[in-house]
Amino acid sequence: MGLVPLSPPQGERTMASPQFPEPPAGIEPSTEDAMDRALQKLSANKGRWVGLNLSERISLLEKLKDRTLEQAERWVELTCQAQGQSTQDGGAGGPWLGGPVTTMRNISLLIDTLKSGGQPKPPRMESGPGGRTIAHVYPQTLLDRILMPGILGEVWLQAGQPATQGRFYREGGEGAVALVLGAGNVNSIGPMDVLYKLYAEGEVCILKMNPVNEYIGPIIEKAFKPLIDEGFLAIVYGGADVGRYLTSHPLVETLHITGSDQTHDAIIWGDGAERERNKSAGEPQCSKPITSELGCVTPVIIVPGHWSNKELDYQARQIAGQVFNNGSFNCNAAKVLVTSSKWAQREEFLDRLRAIFKSAEPHKAYYPGAQQRYDAFMDQYPQAEVLGGDGEQVVPWTLIPNVPPETGEYALTHEAFCGLLCETTLPEGDPADFLRSSTTFCNESVWGNLSCSIVIDPRQQKKYRHALEEAVTGLRYGGVAVNVWPGMIYGLVTTTWGAYPDNPLDDIRSGKGVVHNSYLFDHPEKSVVRGPFVMSPPAVWAAGHRSAHQVGEKLTAFEHSKSIWKIPGLAISALKG
């Protein structure tokens, strides 16, 4: 989701993750001596972490919950300040949801996981297609059903693999020191990656903050102080040089990175011409186990149907919201609409998107290199429609219709990581044929395999249920969303978040492994989240949601201590959107 690379680009790009320039340091980089001491402390405590009993682990999480709640408001204030947002309107919803809300939810769910001995029982398990097991992981409780009616979350396990859970809690381990290279965009990624390494994999962590959002490091230090005091976590600062030092450090035993495939390849294969030689020879320069989440050109498959004016309006809002959230500096931001050229309402729908783009507030292009990436797309596509306002440090909201659906096409193979939405059409008009064609198209012509979504109205969903399920099964993505933003797969936490399995190191695409996964499944293939075609009140990410900041604040408190008595306040805030 945006990591400063360890080295500058070399040669022609073949993958789609952007090259992110390194911003100037705002916090003094950690010295080698300080990092050595931190790693020595972690190494000395890795066995003690493995040996903690469940109640001791739960006690630490309870402390993290309270301290995260204390830091939540300041967390959002700093995020809004860095991203040019006001804390007092709906625009702050993204910082709340992408920071304290999901972090608090993760902590709370891990407590539930440990109370079940590391192997919590899902609400329901069933047999799926091709010998898969499907675990239904949301809703878990009546409160879930009340809070988000109609939202269903599933974890699909790999065909032929057992539905085992919590390997670390079944088998134990000797412990290890993990380096977590933090993302620079969404401020819950770093702490949540740390939680997964600690509580799912049994590894103590050194978290290197990304220079883009290093300002949030002191907040995490305060919220996660119990783990730091016990010698189970350390937080360090700096850019590429610090990253290089840590990845090669003898006390670092495993790696987890969120960001760019280029950073991954620099770590594993080396720099420049050496990188390509090593790849060709199959000789990685780093043998440490590595997991990663590396971005995606996220497609939105729009199944042709006959939508009402209300449905057209709602879907335009919810898809535009997937572009606007966090300034589109998200790996799961909508990037390519896949439509049918025979869909009678195609132009009408695009016109509604255009109107929303024109009226939307601009978002500070805070992520390094945004203007350059935007300009590169504009050079490629003269039909680009500049719709949103511009200004200092602003990349205007822009729609690029009629992108050719061809293998190797620039918009399909380059992650924009800025406020651009492209659209491409396929010729199939029959919904079943379109679903099959778009599945193949996304799998074979759109870069990345992190997440995607399908938008289908309830009439077509009922009529073409078999074709829809074939598409959900056939899409080779780690997350498939039906009528909701794939960001929900990230945010539910009971679901897994990560690329489709088995990407090889020499073609890593969207990465390797998963995080979140509060049920601790050992062999996940993908997560699927389904929702209503029209949500009422509107989805909190929908464009123009006026009270998303209030919803976010109340959700943080709700996840800290769940109570049915908090639901009415949440509902009132949501209805204002």
Beta strands, then each sheet from edge to edge (+ up, - down):
strand 1: 124-127
strand 2: 133-138
strand 3: 152-157
strand 4: 177-181
strand 5: 204-208
strand 6: 233-236
strand 7: 254-258
strand 8: 290-293
strand 9: 298-302
strand 10: 334-340
strand 11: 385-386
strand 12: 398-400
strand 13: 420-426
strand 14: 451-455
strand 15: 479-482
strand 16: 496-498
strand 17: 511-512
strand 18: 514-516
strand 19: 524-530
sheet 1: 1+ 2- 3+ 19- 15- 14- 9- 10- 13- 12- 11+
sheet 2: 6+ 5+ 4+ 7+ 8+ 17-
sheet 3: 16+ 18-
end
